[in-house]
Amino acid sequence: MNVEGIKAIYFNEMRRTRNTLLQSIVSPVLSTALYFVVFGGAIGSRIQSVEGVDYGLFIVPGLMMLSLLTQSISNASFGIFFPKFTGTIYEVMSAPMSFFEVIVGYVGAAATKSLIIGTIILITAAFFVDLRIAHPVWMVAFLVLTCIAFSLFGFIIGLWADNFEKLQLIPLIVITPLVFLGGSFYSIDMLPEFWQKVTLFNPVVYLISGFRWSFFEVADVPVGLSLAMIAGFLVLCLGIVWWMFKTGYKLRS
């Protein structure tokens, strides 16, 4: 394995985060604080608890997932799109590195950034609510798997996109609505029976449900199913990236 090549890509991407610290770190934290003020304060004053959990606490996993998914996709997609845009992607492709080593470098950096943001959001949440985590090991497992899976998904978007508009298209019109409709701020048991069944077709429901279980032992779907969905999505994304590198899709033009 070309460890030096992986390190070069990884640290170059992490350096870019330091250069855009305000956008990469501060912005998500401020957004989270605003969500707590609006949802935790305004709505929380009317909804005291959900499934026995204080509403301010209940929304913490959903807020973290909202930031993790969007940041993972954004970091990974821009990380690979920018070399395509500038033409330096050909230097990466001509280097003695396999597709897996390139992925480890780019996706590893994107996932690391998202984990840092997730940790900061968790610390920020502790200032607003009396935070407790029932299963910290499982919480970390869900956190890492989600960051890696959606960083891979962002990597695919970065390879597919031809311009900056396409780069933002899927996160804006697909991912964000799915997160908001995936039980980030409510339990799907609060919905009418018909909409409960419709919501189960939303894959984000399984991510948020499993993640919330690790905090409060409260879940909308079985935890094993949540893990299977995340693992399956990760494997699917890895297969798509392998195919894109093998065929040169959007890379050889």
HELIX and SHEET records of a PDB file:
HELIX    1   1 VAL A    3  ASN A   19  1                                  17    
HELIX    2   2 LEU A   21  LEU A   21  1                                   1    
HELIX    3   3 LEU A   22  VAL A   26  3                                   5    
HELIX    4   4 SER A   27  TYR A   35  1                                   9    
HELIX    5   5 PHE A   36  ILE A   43  3                                   8    
HELIX    6   6 TYR A   55  THR A   86  1                                  32    
HELIX    7   7 ILE A   89  SER A   94  1                                   6    
HELIX    8   8 PHE A   99  ALA A  126  1                                  28    
HELIX    9   9 PRO A  136  TRP A  160  1                                  25    
HELIX   10  10 PHE A  164  ILE A  170  1                                   7    
HELIX   11  11 PRO A  171  ILE A  175  3                                   5    
HELIX   12  12 THR A  176  PHE A  180  1                                   5    
HELIX   13  13 ILE A  188  MET A  190  5                                   3    
HELIX   14  14 GLU A  193  THR A  199  1                                   7    
HELIX   15  15 PRO A  203  PHE A  216  1                                  14    
HELIX   16  16 VAL A  223  THR A  247  1                                  25    
SHEET    1   A 2 SER A  49  VAL A  50  0                                        
SHEET    2   A 2 VAL A  53  ASP A  54 -1                                        
END                                                                             
